[in-house]
Amino acid sequence: MTRRTIGPVLINGEAVDPADATLSVFDIGFQRGYGCFEAMRTYRGVAFRLDQHLDRLAMSAEHLRIDLPRRKHLVRWCEATAGGGDGVLRVYVTGGLDPKHPGTDNAVVMFLEPLPDIPQAVRLDVLEAPWHADGKTSELTGAKTLSYGPNLAATIEARSRGFDDAALVGDGGVVLEGPTFSLGWIAAGALCTPALDSNILASITREATIEVASDLGVPVREERFVRSDLMAADEVFVMSTVREVLPVIAVAGRDLEPGPTTLQLRDGFHRLVASETA
């Protein structure tokens, strides 16, 4: 089955029909999950915070020791792909054909994917994530790599239990993030979100939401929280490229309502996007 895209697939800047878009089975991106990626929302043909996404892509590639094409080429390819309208612009950089020399004969793949059906709210299970860095550093700390198998497995496990997705916790119940999103909640009127020193992904949507909170006069706490903090929250929400700011209506066995501050943050995020992509 050919994946649905809005327009052609770009491979190293060359447009290819989606039905003919292929990569080598010998690419270490396929064989070993060695590579990096970005996903960004497009609004009316404009990618939201393209520069920040490309900065993070460059950081990921540097950690993987993969050379990227020149920035101006990446910008041109992204803008051409995003021009298809509203969707999710996906950018993948493979590791190439030689594991001893990453980036040899590799591919930069881009396509605009139609937006999936996005629910009004989500239900989260709480799952342990023993594979997560959880404050420890490695060669790939901070990189957004292709190796997302454990994340996907966590989502599948949560769904098997009747939830939509998972909130991941580390050693000692430290709250981390979701498999593909950042976590936030409201407690005593403040926006609480796990600090980046737990080596969670430096989410661009999370950063934008913190900006919105500041504009709204909502205090922000970026700290090392534990599971009991999340379970005691007044409101909970997720932050991601695709879901934007989305209320959570259940965490493990506790039901919640979409709260007023969450809805203010969501609406403020929409205004921010509109102003930056007008």
C-alpha positions as CSV (number, residue, x, y, z in Angstrom):
1,M,0.0,0.0,0.0
2,T,1.4,3.4,-1.0
3,R,1.4,5.9,1.8
4,R,-0.8,8.9,1.2
5,T,1.0,12.1,0.5
6,I,0.0,15.6,-0.7
7,G,2.2,15.9,-3.8
8,P,5.4,14.1,-4.7
9,V,8.1,12.7,-2.4
10,L,11.4,14.5,-2.6
11,I,14.5,12.4,-2.3
12,N,17.7,14.5,-2.2
13,G,15.7,17.3,-3.8
14,E,14.3,15.3,-6.7
15,A,10.6,14.9,-7.0
16,V,9.4,11.2,-7.2
17,D,6.0,9.8,-7.5
18,P,5.0,8.3,-4.1
19,A,4.5,4.9,-5.7
20,D,8.1,4.9,-7.0
21,A,9.8,6.3,-3.8
22,T,12.3,3.7,-2.6
23,L,15.4,3.4,-0.6
24,S,18.2,0.8,-0.5
25,V,17.6,-2.2,1.8
26,F,21.3,-1.8,2.6
27,D,20.9,1.7,4.1
28,I,21.7,1.6,7.8
29,G,18.7,3.8,8.3
30,F,16.6,0.7,7.4
31,Q,19.0,-1.9,8.8
32,R,19.9,-0.3,12.1
33,G,17.6,2.7,12.6
34,Y,20.6,5.0,12.2
35,G,19.4,8.4,11.0
36,C,17.4,11.3,12.1
37,F,14.1,13.0,11.3
38,E,11.8,16.0,11.9
39,A,8.1,16.5,11.6
40,M,6.5,19.9,11.3
41,R,2.9,21.2,10.8
42,T,2.2,23.2,7.7
43,Y,-0.6,25.8,7.8
44,R,-1.8,27.2,4.4
45,G,1.4,26.0,2.8
46,V,3.8,27.4,5.5
47,A,5.8,25.2,7.9
48,F,5.5,26.4,11.5
49,R,8.9,27.4,12.9
50,L,10.9,25.8,10.1
51,D,14.2,27.3,11.3
52,Q,13.9,25.8,14.7
53,H,13.1,22.4,13.2
54,L,16.1,22.6,10.8
55,D,18.3,23.7,13.8
56,R,17.2,20.5,15.6
57,L,17.7,18.4,12.5
58,A,21.3,19.8,12.2
59,M,22.0,19.0,15.9
60,S,20.7,15.4,15.4
61,A,22.8,14.9,12.3
62,E,25.9,16.3,14.0
63,H,25.4,13.8,16.9
64,L,25.1,11.0,14.3
65,R,28.1,12.3,12.4
66,I,26.0,12.7,9.2
67,D,26.7,15.7,7.0
68,L,23.5,17.4,5.8
69,P,23.0,19.2,2.5
70,R,23.5,23.0,2.7
71,R,20.9,24.8,4.7
72,K,19.6,26.8,1.8
73,H,18.8,23.6,-0.1
74,L,17.0,22.1,2.9
75,V,15.0,25.3,3.2
76,R,14.1,25.3,-0.5
77,W,13.1,21.7,-0.4
78,C,11.0,22.1,2.7
79,E,9.2,25.2,1.4
80,A,8.5,23.4,-1.9
81,T,7.0,20.4,-0.1
82,A,5.1,22.5,2.4
83,G,3.4,24.4,-0.4
84,G,0.9,21.6,-0.7
85,G,-1.2,23.1,2.0
86,D,-2.2,21.9,5.5
87,G,-0.5,18.7,6.6
88,V,2.6,17.2,8.3
89,L,5.9,17.8,6.6
90,R,8.1,14.8,7.3
91,V,11.9,15.0,6.8
92,Y,14.0,11.8,7.1
93,V,17.8,11.6,6.9
94,T,19.1,8.1,6.5
95,G,22.5,6.8,7.6
96,G,23.7,5.7,4.2
97,L,25.2,2.5,2.9
98,D,28.5,2.3,4.9
99,P,28.2,1.8,8.7
100,K,31.9,2.7,9.0
101,H,31.3,6.1,7.4
102,P,27.8,7.4,8.2
103,G,26.3,9.6,5.5
104,T,27.8,7.7,2.6
105,D,25.3,7.6,-0.3
106,N,22.5,8.5,2.1
107,A,19.1,10.0,1.4
108,V,17.2,13.1,2.6
109,V,13.5,12.3,2.1
110,M,10.7,14.8,2.4
111,F,6.9,14.5,1.9
112,L,3.8,16.3,3.0
113,E,1.4,13.9,4.8
114,P,-2.3,14.6,5.2
115,L,-3.3,15.4,8.7
116,P,-4.6,12.4,10.6
117,D,-7.9,12.5,12.5
118,I,-7.1,14.4,15.7
119,P,-9.4,13.7,18.7
120,Q,-10.7,16.4,21.0
121,A,-8.8,14.8,23.9
122,V,-6.8,11.8,24.8
123,R,-6.6,9.2,27.6
124,L,-3.1,8.3,28.9
125,D,-1.8,5.2,30.6
126,V,1.4,5.6,32.7
127,L,4.2,3.3,31.6
128,E,7.8,2.8,32.7
129,A,10.4,3.6,30.1
130,P,13.6,1.7,31.1
131,W,15.1,2.5,27.7
132,H,14.8,6.3,28.2
133,A,18.0,8.4,28.9
134,D,16.2,9.8,32.0
135,G,19.0,12.3,32.7
136,K,21.9,10.2,31.6
137,T,24.0,11.4,28.6
138,S,25.2,9.4,25.6
139,E,26.5,10.1,22.1
140,L,22.9,10.7,20.9
141,T,21.6,12.8,23.8
142,G,19.2,15.3,22.4
143,A,19.1,13.8,18.9
144,K,15.8,12.9,17.3
145,T,16.8,9.6,15.7
146,L,15.0,7.1,13.6
147,S,15.2,4.5,16.4
148,Y,11.6,4.9,17.7
149,G,10.8,1.2,18.2
150,P,10.5,1.4,22.0
151,N,8.3,4.5,21.7
152,L,5.9,2.9,19.3
153,A,5.8,-0.2,21.5
154,A,4.8,1.9,24.4
155,T,1.9,3.4,22.4
156,I,0.8,0.0,21.3
157,E,0.9,-1.3,24.9
158,A,-1.2,1.6,26.1
159,R,-3.8,1.1,23.4
160,S,-4.0,-2.6,24.3
161,R,-5.0,-1.5,27.8
162,G,-7.8,0.7,26.5
163,F,-5.9,4.1,26.4
164,D,-4.9,6.3,23.5
165,D,-1.3,6.7,24.4
166,A,1.3,6.6,27.2
167,A,2.8,9.0,29.7
168,L,6.4,7.7,30.3
169,V,8.1,7.6,33.6
170,G,11.7,6.8,34.5
171,D,13.7,5.8,37.5
172,G,11.9,6.5,40.8
173,G,8.8,7.4,38.9
174,V,10.2,10.6,37.4
175,V,7.8,11.9,34.7
176,L,9.4,12.2,31.3
177,E,7.3,12.6,28.2
178,G,5.0,10.7,25.8
179,P,6.2,8.5,23.0
180,T,5.7,11.3,20.5
181,F,4.8,14.3,22.6
182,S,5.7,16.5,25.6
183,L,3.6,16.5,28.8
184,G,2.3,19.4,30.7
185,W,-0.2,20.0,33.5
186,I,-1.7,22.7,35.6
187,A,-1.1,22.6,39.4
188,A,-1.9,25.5,41.7
189,G,-2.4,27.8,38.6
190,A,1.1,27.0,37.2
191,L,2.1,25.2,34.0
192,C,4.2,22.3,35.1
193,T,6.4,20.4,32.6
194,P,9.4,18.1,33.0
195,A,12.7,19.9,32.7
196,L,15.0,19.3,29.7
197,D,17.7,18.0,32.0
198,S,15.9,14.7,32.1
199,N,17.0,14.5,28.4
200,I,13.5,14.6,27.1
201,L,13.1,15.9,23.5
202,A,13.5,19.7,23.2
203,S,10.0,20.0,21.8
204,I,9.3,23.0,19.6
205,T,5.6,22.9,20.5
206,R,6.5,22.7,24.2
207,E,8.7,25.8,23.8
208,A,6.0,27.7,21.9
209,T,3.4,26.7,24.6
210,I,5.7,28.1,27.3
211,E,5.9,31.4,25.4
212,V,2.1,31.4,25.2
213,A,1.8,30.8,29.0
214,S,4.2,33.7,29.6
215,D,2.0,36.0,27.5
216,L,-1.1,34.9,29.4
217,G,0.6,35.4,32.8
218,V,0.6,31.7,33.7
219,P,3.6,30.8,35.8
220,V,5.8,28.1,34.4
221,R,7.6,25.4,36.4
222,E,10.2,23.3,34.6
223,E,11.4,20.8,37.2
224,R,12.0,17.1,37.9
225,F,8.5,15.9,38.7
226,V,7.4,12.5,39.9
227,R,4.4,10.4,39.1
228,S,2.4,11.6,42.1
229,D,2.8,15.2,40.8
230,L,1.2,14.2,37.5
231,M,-1.6,12.2,39.2
232,A,-2.5,15.2,41.5
233,A,-2.7,17.7,38.6
234,D,-5.8,19.9,38.2
235,E,-5.5,19.7,34.4
236,V,-3.2,17.7,32.0
237,F,-2.4,18.1,28.3
238,V,0.0,17.0,25.7
239,M,2.0,19.1,23.3
240,S,3.2,17.9,19.9
241,T,3.6,19.0,16.3
242,V,0.5,17.1,15.1
243,R,-1.7,17.4,18.2
244,E,-0.7,20.9,19.1
245,V,-2.0,21.5,22.6
246,L,-4.5,18.8,23.4
247,P,-6.4,18.1,26.7
248,V,-6.0,14.8,28.5
249,I,-9.2,13.4,30.0
250,A,-7.7,10.4,31.9
251,V,-4.3,9.5,33.4
252,A,-4.1,5.9,34.4
253,G,-7.2,5.3,36.5
254,R,-8.0,9.0,37.1
255,D,-10.6,10.8,35.0
256,L,-10.2,14.5,34.2
257,E,-12.0,17.3,32.4
258,P,-10.4,19.7,29.9
259,G,-9.6,22.6,32.1
260,P,-9.9,26.3,31.5
261,T,-6.1,27.0,31.5
262,T,-5.5,24.2,29.1
263,L,-8.1,25.7,26.7
264,Q,-6.5,29.1,27.1
265,L,-3.1,27.7,26.2
266,R,-4.6,25.8,23.2
267,D,-6.3,28.9,21.9
268,G,-3.2,31.0,22.5
269,F,-1.1,28.5,20.6
270,H,-3.5,28.7,17.7
271,R,-3.2,32.5,17.7
272,L,0.6,32.2,17.8
273,V,0.6,29.9,14.8
274,A,-1.7,32.1,12.9
275,S,0.5,35.2,13.5
276,E,3.7,33.3,12.4
277,T,2.3,31.6,9.3
278,A,0.1,34.4,8.0
